[in-house]
Amino acid sequence: MRQVDVVGAVIENEAGEVLCARRDPEMARGGLWEFPGGKIEPGERPEESLRREIREELGCDIEVGAPVAEATHRYPDITVRLFTFRARLVGGQPKPREHAELRWVRMADLDQLDWAPADLPTVARLRAEARGDGERPLDPGG
């Protein structure tokens, strides 16, 4: 089975909400929610890939911060290894170029969305942090 390495951005706004993206119904796992991002290209560092993917998918620029989670999920057709990172907007406003919908969601409400299975460990980590159960990773930039 083919494995693909992908990155996802946990982009927070000033209200502490996280940007969530619903996959287009025509895509694999269509209609499920995910953290925006995409495939790591050969020779790219995950952080570089994430900046490129967000620019392509959402038309905005981000600063990549600390890692949040790493998860591997085996779907029937592919194995996905997902690396998620904290991020913040530094230019432009997100627009859904490849997704059916974008939504800012409070961390406490993340579990109300129907998430792609590979994203569930990141959701669990963020929910634990929101409850005070988990340690929030330090941002190396600040």
N, C-alpha and C positions, 0 to 999 in steps of 0.2 A: 504494500500500500504506500502511496506517495505521501511524504511528509512535507509540510510547508511551515516556515517560520514567519510569524506575523507580529506586528506591534500594534498597540492600542494606546490611545491618549485619554487619561483621566483629566479632562480640562475643567477646572473649577472657575466659577465667576465670583464676583465680590460678595454675593449673597451666600456663598458656600454651596451652591448648586453645581451639579456635574452635567456636562453635555452628553446626552445619550442619543444614539442614532439608530433608527429602525431600518433594517435591510429592505431594499426594494422587493416586492413580491416576486419579481422575475428572477431574482438571484437565488443561489443555493442558500438554504435556510431563510428564505424570504419571509418577511414579516417579523422576524425576531429582532430584539434589541442588541446592540453591541456598543463598545467603546470605539469611536472612529479611529481608523488607521488602515493598515494593509500589509502586503507582503514585503519582506526584507529582500532586496535584490542582492545578487552575488557581489561581494566586495563592500557592501554597505554596513556601517555600524547601525545597531538598532535605533539610536537617537537620530542619526541622519535620515534613516528610512522614515521615521515617524514625522519629522519635519516635512519631508517631501510628500508623503501620503496626505497629510493634513492640508498642505497647499493644494494638492490635486483634487482631493475629495470635498473640501470645505471652502477653498478659496481664501484662507487666512493663514497667518503665521503664528507659530507657537514657540515658546521656550520650553525645552524638555528638562524636567527635574528628576527627582529620585524615582527609582523603580518601586512599583506597588506590588506586583505579583508575577509569577511565571506559572503557566499551566499548560498541560498537554491533554488534548481531548481527541479521541478516535471517533470520527464520524463514520458512517457506512462507506463513504467514498474517499475519505482523506483523513490524515492525521494532522492536526493543527497544534503547533507549539506557539503559545501566545505570551508575549512579554508586554506588560502594561507599565506605563510611566505617568507620573504626575506631569501636568503641563499647564501653562497659562498662556492666554492670548497676548500677543505683542503687536499684532497688526491685522486689521480687517475684522469683519464679523462673519461667523460661520454661516454658510448657505448650503443647503442640501443638493449637491451636484449629482451624487450617486446614491443617495439614500431617499427613502420615501418620506422620512420625517426626522427632524431634529427636535429635541426637547431638553430644557434645563430641568433637572430633577433634584430635589433635596436628597441628601445621602440617606436620611431616615426612610425615604420612600422608594429607594432603588428596587427593593424586592417586589414592588407592585407591577413591574414591567416583565414581559415574557422574554427572558434573556437567552441568547445563544449559549449552549452549554460551556464552550471554552471561556466565556466571560464570567461565569458564575464564581470562580475563586476570587476574582477581583471584586465582584459585588460583595461577597462575604467579608472580604478584608475591609472594604470601605464601610460596610454596615457595622462591623465590630468597632472600628474607629469612632463612628458616630455614636455608638452606645458607650464608648469609653473602655471597651474590652480589649482593644488592640492598640498596639504602639504605632503611632504615625511615624513613618520614616522621615528622617531629617532631610531637608532639601540641601544638597551640597552647595548650592549657590547662595544660601542665605542663612 
